[in-house]
């Protein structure tokens, strides 16, 4: 565990102040955030199909509220996690909009606010990452004090103190153990292969390995719930289970197609409706103001997200019918060092509008020479299309790109894209048909474009002010833990 003396003293002072208030304070709920690493929402994630494969997530859906239109703030780990912690859009977080960056100290995070109000705060495994802490002049990870596991966290919890714990799993982030899913009983014939990927045995096996890791996440989540239940505190604990961004497959993670930022989300806790399913678009930046509100604290004035309690309780209007998404630099894999592929998105329950600010750049990173063999791509040593995680499916697309059965998927994942894209998610859930160039949808494209521009200007996005190149100029900070072996 790493925890600074300053934070220990600050937490002690806050706890003393809260204790002095005594009975005047209502009983405040515990908060448990279970955050997967690269978990996309899929049609098969509906509750009735998950009872056998993901019983913990199915339980949270059954005993709480689940969301069919939940989105991360960004399809990239660092920016998404910064959005969760601050409740702000990533473009408002300066360097924090990029992968492997910093989260400057001036940006307030909800764990610090909860700790200041007397909560016991901490995280295990992956907190805010990848990036570095010291260059931001922070004394610890923005997710809180670091603990080996939940038991170590609870061992340091003062008596009668509410807790806020961030469990940051490394699953289902790559690399995977090839064939582990099939060895564990997974059936390649039963997985869904999205239409933007080639339906081949390699891809099916890769998806089985991905699902295998989600099942491991679910088991660990179940152990956390069982421990809290044994403590007699589950009914006074807000439990959130979700993913930081989409799955690590071509045309998923690091894109603003639905597979890149549409994530599962279920919330259980006091005052939360059981068995409710919401179609309202929500964002993971809504979690920070929700946690603060549940603790009786106001959200900072600069917060972009909204408190989800009206939706969770069913007692009031939420007041928003869309979410915004953003992408800046993921991996540094383009001609000029530092260049990303800047995108913004406007997503309603039915439509997805994407603005590509630099359509002349390669969206997945620059191509490279043909690799020598499959292992070179699977092990990340291949430098081409750097924004796509190395793995069997990426290798399948690159090595078989001239195969007529694979070439369309290769082009969708790596080819240049127009400045505007529009998709009807109801008719086209895999985002295959761009309607932006269709005259029949011209008015809709203009409407979404104008709405997006207005919100970007109102929230101070440099891209909307002609100053977007600032994101390309921010340095990358190598993360010593990036790519380390998973903690099982």
Residue pairs with C-beta under 8 A, 6 or more apart in sequence:
1 122
1 145
1 146
1 147
1 148
1 152
1 156
2 140
2 145
2 146
3 122
3 140
3 145
3 146
4 139
4 140
6 139
7 115
7 139
7 140
7 145
10 115
10 116
11 115
11 116
11 118
11 120
11 121
14 115
14 116
14 117
14 118
15 118
15 158
15 161
17 118
18 25
18 117
18 118
19 118
25 296
26 296
27 236
28 119
28 162
28 294
28 295
28 296
29 162
29 236
29 237
29 238
29 269
29 270
29 294
29 295
30 162
30 163
30 164
30 165
30 228
30 233
30 236
30 237
30 238
31 114
31 119
31 162
31 163
31 164
31 165
31 237
31 238
31 240
31 291
31 294
31 295
32 164
32 165
32 167
32 224
32 228
32 237
32 238
32 239
32 240
33 84
33 164
33 165
33 166
33 167
33 240
33 242
33 287
34 167
34 169
34 217
34 221
34 224
34 239
34 240
34 241
34 242
35 81
35 84
35 126
35 166
35 167
35 168
35 169
35 242
35 243
35 244
36 169
36 171
36 172
36 214
36 217
36 241
36 242
36 243
36 244
37 77
37 126
37 168
37 169
37 170
37 171
37 172
37 173
37 243
37 244
38 77
38 172
38 173
38 174
38 243
38 244
38 245
38 246
38 247
38 248
38 253
39 172
39 214
39 217
39 242
39 243
39 244
39 246
39 247
39 263
39 264
40 243
40 246
40 247
40 252
40 259
40 260
40 262
40 263
40 264
41 68
41 70
41 258
41 262
41 263
41 264
42 192
43 192
43 429
44 50
44 192
45 54
45 57
45 264
47 58
47 61
47 62
47 66
47 277
50 57
50 58
50 61
51 58
53 211
53 214
53 215
53 218
54 214
54 215
54 218
55 218
55 222
56 218
56 219
56 221
56 222
56 225
56 241
57 218
57 221
57 241
57 264
57 266
59 222
59 225
59 268
60 66
60 239
60 241
60 266
60 267
60 268
61 266
61 275
61 277
62 274
62 275
63 268
63 274
63 275
64 239
64 266
64 267
64 268
64 269
64 272
64 273
64 274
64 276
64 312
65 266
65 267
65 268
65 272
65 273
65 274
65 276
65 277
65 278
65 311
65 312
66 264
66 265
66 266
66 267
66 276
66 277
66 278
67 265
67 266
67 267
67 277
67 278
67 280
67 282
68 277
68 278
68 279
69 262
69 278
69 279
69 280
69 281
69 282
69 323
69 347
69 349
70 242
70 262
70 263
70 264
70 265
70 281
70 282
70 283
70 284
71 261
71 262
71 263
71 281
71 282
71 283
71 284
71 323
71 325
71 347
72 80
72 83
72 84
72 243
72 244
72 245
72 246
72 261
72 263
72 283
72 284
72 325
73 79
73 80
73 82
73 83
73 84
73 89
73 90
73 261
73 283
73 284
73 285
73 324
73 325
73 326
74 80
74 83
74 90
74 97
74 245
74 261
74 325
74 326
74 327
74 328
75 245
75 246
75 252
75 253
75 254
75 255
75 256
75 260
75 261
75 325
75 327
76 98
76 99
76 245
76 253
76 254
76 327
76 328
76 330
77 99
77 129
77 130
77 244
77 245
78 96
78 98
78 99
78 100
78 101
78 128
78 129
78 130
78 131
79 90
79 93
79 96
79 97
79 98
79 99
79 101
79 326
79 327
79 328
80 90
80 244
80 245
80 261
80 284
81 127
81 128
81 129
81 143
81 244
82 88
82 90
82 93
82 96
82 97
82 103
82 107
82 128
82 142
83 89
83 90
83 93
83 283
83 284
83 285
84 244
84 284
84 285
84 287
84 288
85 103
85 109
85 110
85 111
85 128
85 142
85 143
85 288
86 93
86 103
86 107
86 108
86 109
86 110
86 285
86 288
86 303
87 110
87 285
87 286
87 287
87 288
87 289
87 299
87 300
87 303
87 304
87 305
88 107
88 285
88 302
88 303
88 304
88 305
89 285
89 304
89 324
89 326
89 459
89 461
90 96
90 97
90 326
90 328
91 97
91 326
91 328
91 344
91 456
91 459
91 460
91 461
91 462
91 463
91 471
92 302
92 304
92 459
92 460
92 461
93 103
93 104
93 107
94 104
94 107
94 474
95 101
95 102
95 103
95 104
95 474
95 475
96 102
96 103
96 104
96 107
97 326
97 328
97 329
97 471
97 474
98 328
98 329
98 330
98 340
98 471
98 474
98 476
99 130
99 131
99 329
99 330
99 331
99 476
100 130
100 131
100 476
100 477
100 478
100 479
100 482
101 131
101 474
101 476
101 477
102 131
102 132
102 133
102 135
102 136
102 477
103 109
103 128
103 131
103 136
103 138
103 142
104 136
104 137
105 136
105 137
105 138
108 300
108 302
109 142
109 143
109 288
110 164
110 287
110 288
110 291
110 292
111 121
111 123
111 142
111 143
111 144
111 164
111 166
112 121
112 142
113 292
113 297
113 300
114 121
114 164
114 291
114 292
114 295
114 297
115 121
115 144
115 164
117 295
117 296
117 297
118 161
118 162
119 161
119 162
119 163
119 164
119 295
120 153
120 156
120 157
120 158
120 161
120 162
120 163
120 164
121 144
121 145
121 163
121 164
121 165
122 144
122 145
122 146
122 147
122 153
122 156
122 163
122 165
122 166
123 141
123 143
123 144
123 145
123 146
123 147
123 165
123 166
123 167
123 168
124 146
124 147
124 148
124 149
124 150
124 152
124 153
124 165
124 166
124 167
124 168
125 167
125 168
125 169
125 170
125 487
126 168
126 169
126 170
127 141
127 142
127 143
127 144
127 146
127 166
127 168
128 141
128 142
128 143
129 141
129 168
129 479
129 481
129 482
130 479
130 481
130 482
131 477
131 479
132 477
132 478
132 479
133 139
133 140
133 141
135 477
140 146
143 166
143 168
144 164
144 166
147 153
147 156
150 165
150 167
150 224
150 227
151 227
153 163
153 165
154 163
154 227
157 163
162 295
164 291
167 220
167 221
167 224
169 217
169 220
170 486
170 487
171 213
171 214
171 216
171 217
171 486
172 210
172 211
172 213
172 214
172 217
172 247
172 248
173 248
173 486
174 248
174 389
174 390
174 391
175 378
175 379
175 380
175 390
175 391
176 206
176 209
176 210
176 212
176 213
176 391
177 209
178 205
178 209
178 378
178 392
179 205
179 209
180 209
180 212
181 205
181 208
181 209
181 210
181 211
181 212
182 188
182 205
182 208
184 212
184 215
186 208
186 209
186 211
186 212
187 208
188 201
188 204
188 205
188 207
188 208
189 204
191 204
191 207
191 208
191 211
192 207
193 199
193 203
193 204
193 207
194 259
194 430
195 430
195 432
196 250
196 251
196 257
196 259
196 409
196 412
196 413
196 430
196 431
196 432
197 203
197 249
197 250
197 251
197 393
197 409
198 396
198 397
198 400
198 405
198 406
198 409
200 396
200 405
200 406
202 392
202 393
202 395
202 396
203 392
203 393
203 396
205 392
206 249
206 391
206 392
206 393
207 249
207 393
210 247
210 248
210 249
216 488
221 241
225 234
225 239
228 234
228 237
228 239
235 270
236 269
236 270
237 269
238 267
238 268
238 269
238 270
238 272
238 290
238 291
238 294
239 267
239 268
239 269
240 265
240 266
240 267
240 287
241 264
241 265
241 266
241 267
242 263
242 264
242 265
242 266
242 284
243 263
243 264
244 263
244 284
245 253
245 260
245 261
245 263
246 252
246 253
246 255
246 258
246 259
246 260
246 261
246 262
246 263
247 253
247 259
248 389
248 391
249 259
249 389
249 391
249 393
249 394
250 364
250 388
250 393
250 394
250 397
250 409
250 412
250 413
250 414
251 257
251 259
251 260
251 409
251 412
251 413
252 259
252 260
253 259
253 260
253 389
254 260
254 327
254 330
254 331
254 341
254 364
254 387
254 388
255 327
255 343
255 363
256 325
256 326
256 327
256 343
256 344
256 345
256 352
256 354
257 352
257 354
257 423
257 431
258 352
258 423
258 425
258 429
258 430
258 431
259 430
259 431
260 327
261 325
261 345
263 284
265 282
265 284
267 308
267 312
268 274
269 294
269 312
271 309
271 312
271 313
272 312
272 313
273 312
273 313
273 314
276 314
278 311
279 349
280 311
280 318
280 320
280 321
280 349
281 320
281 321
281 322
281 323
281 347
281 348
281 349
282 308
282 311
282 318
282 323
283 305
283 323
283 324
285 304
285 305
286 305
286 306
286 307
286 308
287 305
287 308
288 299
288 303
288 305
289 299
289 303
289 305
289 306
289 307
290 305
290 307
290 308
290 309
290 312
292 298
292 299
292 307
293 299
293 307
293 309
294 309
299 305
299 307
304 459
306 318
306 319
306 320
308 318
310 316
310 317
310 318
311 318
321 348
321 349
322 346
322 347
322 348
322 451
323 347
324 344
324 345
324 346
324 347
324 452
324 455
324 456
325 343
325 344
325 345
325 347
326 343
326 344
326 345
326 461
327 340
327 341
327 342
327 343
327 344
328 340
328 342
328 471
329 338
329 339
329 340
329 341
329 471
329 472
329 474
329 476
330 340
330 341
330 386
330 387
331 365
331 386
331 387
332 338
332 339
332 386
332 476
333 365
333 366
333 383
333 384
333 385
333 386
333 387
334 340
334 341
334 361
334 362
334 365
334 366
335 366
336 472
338 472
338 473
338 474
338 475
338 476
339 358
339 361
339 472
340 471
340 472
341 356
341 358
341 361
341 362
341 363
341 364
341 387
342 356
342 357
342 358
342 463
342 468
342 471
343 354
343 355
343 356
343 357
344 354
344 355
344 357
344 452
344 456
344 461
344 463
345 352
345 353
345 354
345 355
345 452
346 352
346 353
346 448
346 451
346 452
346 455
347 353
349 425
350 424
350 425
350 426
351 422
351 423
351 424
351 425
351 444
351 448
352 421
352 422
352 423
352 425
352 431
353 420
353 421
353 422
353 436
353 445
353 448
353 449
353 452
354 420
354 421
354 422
355 419
355 420
355 449
355 452
356 363
356 417
356 418
356 419
356 420
356 421
357 419
357 463
357 468
359 416
359 417
359 418
359 419
360 416
361 416
362 385
362 414
362 416
363 387
363 414
363 415
363 416
363 417
364 385
364 386
364 387
364 388
364 413
364 414
365 384
365 385
365 386
365 387
365 388
366 384
366 385
366 386
367 384
367 385
367 414
368 382
368 383
368 384
368 385
369 384
370 398
371 377
371 382
371 384
371 395
371 398
371 399
374 392
374 395
374 399
376 382
377 390
377 391
377 394
377 395
377 398
377 399
378 390
378 391
378 392
378 394
378 395
379 390
380 389
380 390
380 483
381 390
382 390
382 398
384 398
385 394
385 398
385 413
385 414
388 394
388 413
388 414
396 406
397 406
397 409
397 410
397 413
397 414
398 410
400 406
400 410
401 407
401 410
412 432
418 434
418 436
418 437
420 436
420 445
420 449
421 434
421 436
422 434
422 435
422 436
422 441
422 444
422 445
422 448
423 431
423 432
423 433
423 434
423 435
424 433
424 435
425 431
435 441
435 444
435 445
436 445
453 464
456 463
456 464
457 464
457 465
462 468
462 470
462 471
463 471
